[in-house]
């Protein structure tokens, strides 16, 4: 079985309010990809947090996207390029996308082009549901995800047009 060329990793805890944005968007995206018959080109992976083992999910990919909720992220979201950087300690339990990418050269693997979609959240309390604002931000982020998945080869061009970072007001986020 061959690997899907694009991997999308989402993290978050559905029991912690807006921290559920990553898993929520991942589930919604899987349904949409299935309906559009685009699913074979993508592998979607969800977890509570990114760990060193997630670097193995990037091996052999042409493109990677990390989705997460952010507490002080400008609304509705930030879409940006990610580069391998950061220290990875053996006892680290939670990593940034950049730290996950930094594992690849250490194991002799190339780093695929990678991007981060950080969706603005407001309430991360245990036992809370998704806030109204986060629901609106999720809808805007989902519109961007649809556009990205229709044209995975254009992600870098998308950022170039947005001057390196999309804050939700460019293209699909308008």
N, C-alpha and C positions, 0 to 999 in steps of 0.2 A: 504494500500500500504506500503510495507516495504522499508526501507532506503537502498540505495546502500551502500555497506561496505566501499567504498573509496570515499572521497570527494576531489575535486581539486578546489582550489580557486585561481583565477588570478585577479590581479588588474593592472590598467593602464588607461591612457587617450589616445585614438586613435588620438586626435588632437594635441598631443605633441611629435611628432617625435618618437624616440625610446621608449618612454613610452608606445607605442602601443604593445610592445612585449608580455606582458601578455595576453591581449585580442586576439591578433593574434594567439598565440600558443594554446589558449583555443579553438578557432574556428577550427583550423587545427586538434587538438586532437579529438574534437567531431566527425568530419567527418571520421577520421581514426578509432575511436572506433566503430562507426556505421558500417563501411565497414568490420571490423574484427569481428563483432557481439559480442563485449566486452562491449558495452555501458551499459547494465543492471547492471554491477558491479561498475559503476562510476557515481557520480553526479558532474557536472561541473558548477561552479558558478563564474560569472565575475562581477566586480564592479570597480569604479574609485579608491577606496581605501578601506582598511580593517577597519572595525568599530566594536564596542563592540557587535553589533547584529550578527556578523558573528560567534561568539562563539556558537550560537544556531545551526548553520549549522554543527557543529562538534559533537553535541550530538548524541550518538548511533553509531558512526563510528568506524571502526577498524583501519583506516589509513587516514591521511590527508596530502595534499601537497599544499603549497603556491607557486605561480609563480609570479614573478615581474621582472622588468628591474632594473638594477643598474648602477649608474653613474660611480663609481670607482671600479667596479667589474672586476677582471681579466678575460680576454677573454678566451674562449667563454662564460663560465658560472661557477657558484659555485653551487654544490648540497650538502646540509648539513642537519644534524638533527636539529630540533627546540625543545626547551624546554620551558615550561611555566615560564615566568619571566617578570618583568617590572611592573611599576605602571600604573593602568588604572584610569584615572580621569574622573568624570562625564561629563566634557566638552570636552573630547578628541574626535576629529573628524577623526583622522587617527592613526591607530595602527600598530605596528610591528606584525609579526606572533606570536612572543613570548608573546606579550601583549594580543593578542586574546586568545591564549591558557591559559593564566593566569586567564581569566574570568571563565573558567570552574570550578575550585575548589571553587570559590566564590559562584557559584550557585549550588554546590553540585553534580557536574558531573565529571566523570573521564576524564582525558586528553588522547586522542588517540595518538599513535605514530605519530609524525608529522615531515615533512621535508620541506625544502625551496629550490626552484630552482630559483636562481637569475641570469638572463641573462645579459651579458654586453651590455650596450648601450653607445652611444657617443653624440647624439644630442637630446635634450629634448625641443627644442624651439617650441612655439605655432605655429601651422600652417605648420610645417615641416612634411615631410614624413619619412618613415623608412630609416635610413642610410644604405649604402651598407654593412658596417661592421656588423651592427645589423642583417641584413638579413642572413649573413653567420652564425652568432652566433645562430640565431633562428633555422637554419637548424640543427646545431649540438645539440642544446637543444632538438629539436623535436626527433632526433634519440634516445636520452636518454629517453625521455618520452615514446616512443614506447617500449623500453626495460623494463622500469619500469611497464608499464601497462600490459605487457605480463606476468609479474611475481611480483605482488604486495607483496607477502609474502617474497620476497628476498631483499627489500629495505635496511634493516639494514645490511644484509650480503654484499650488494654492497658497502656500506660505510666502512665496516670493511676491505674489500679488498683494498679500496682506502685510508685507514688510517684515517677515520673519516670525510673526506671532498673530494669531487671530483671537480677538477678544470677544467674539460672539456677534459683532456688528458687521463683519465681513461676510459676503456671499450668503450662505444658508442661514446665518444668524441674524440677518437684517430684520 
